[in-house]
Amino acid sequence: MITPRRLREFSKKHSDAVPSLERWYVIVRHAQWQTLAEVKRVFPQADVVGRRTVFNIAGNKYRLIARINYRRQIVYILAILTYAEYDKEQWK
């Protein structure tokens, strides 16, 4: 279960991300992933950094950082960042 609050907040500042975030939300909301390999079948560019999964949004312009609890089927959105913000690595 994910809540779209963070997606809406980010979309207010970055309207060009809306279509990609909406697509991501619909896919993730209905997903029943058990492994990273299953995530990568849908999002091939997804990558794991520590315990976090990083998704490219809007053609790599933004990064959505999430924690996936496969056992409970819960995705926690930790942050959505511009590429520049992500590159500073302060989110780690």
N, C-alpha and C positions, 0 to 999 in steps of 0.2 A: 504494500500500500504506500503510495506517495501522495503528497498533497501539492497542488499546483501553486501555492502561495509564492514560493521563491521564483517560480517560472514567471508569474505575473509581474512581480516586482522588477525582475531583470528586463522583461519585455517592455516595461514603461520607458526605460532608458535606452534600450536597444531594439527598436521596432523591427529591424531587419532580421532579428533572431526568431521572431514569432513563428514563422512556418516550420522551421527546424525544431524548435522547442515543442510545438504542438505535436508534430510527428513523433518526436522522442517520447513524449508523455503518453500518447495513445499506445505506442508499441510496448513501452515498459509497463504500463498499467495492466496490460493483458498477458504479459510474459510470465512464464513459469520456469525460469531458468534454474538449473541445478549446478552449472559450472560456468567458468569463464569461456570455455570453448563454445557453449551455447549462446552466450552473449555475443561473441565475435562472429557467429554466423549471421546475426542480424546487424551488428555494428562492427564491421571488420577493423575499423581503426581504434576501437576501444582498447585501452591499455590499463594495466594494473600498476599502481605506484603505492607500495606498502600495502595497506588494507583497503585502499581506495581504488575505484574504477573511474577512469577519466574518459569522457566521451567528447569527440569533436562535434561542434555545433556550427551550423551555417558555413559549411565549407572550410572548417578549420579556423574560423575567425574567433570563435569562443570555445571555452572549455567548461564542461559540466562535470563536477567532481561529486561522486556518489559513493556510498558504502552499500554493498549488496549483501543482505543476509539471505543466503540461498535456502537455508533450512526453514526459515519463517516466511520466505517469499515477500520480503520487505526491502524497498529501495529507499535509502535516506539521501536526500540531496544535501550535500555539505556546502557547496559553493557553485556559483556560475560566474566565470571570469572572462574578461577579454583576454586575447592572446598575450598582450603586454603584461597584464596583471599576473597571469599564470606563469609567464616566463620569469618573473621576479622570485618565484618559488617561496613566497611568504606564506602560502596556504598549507605548506607541508607541516 
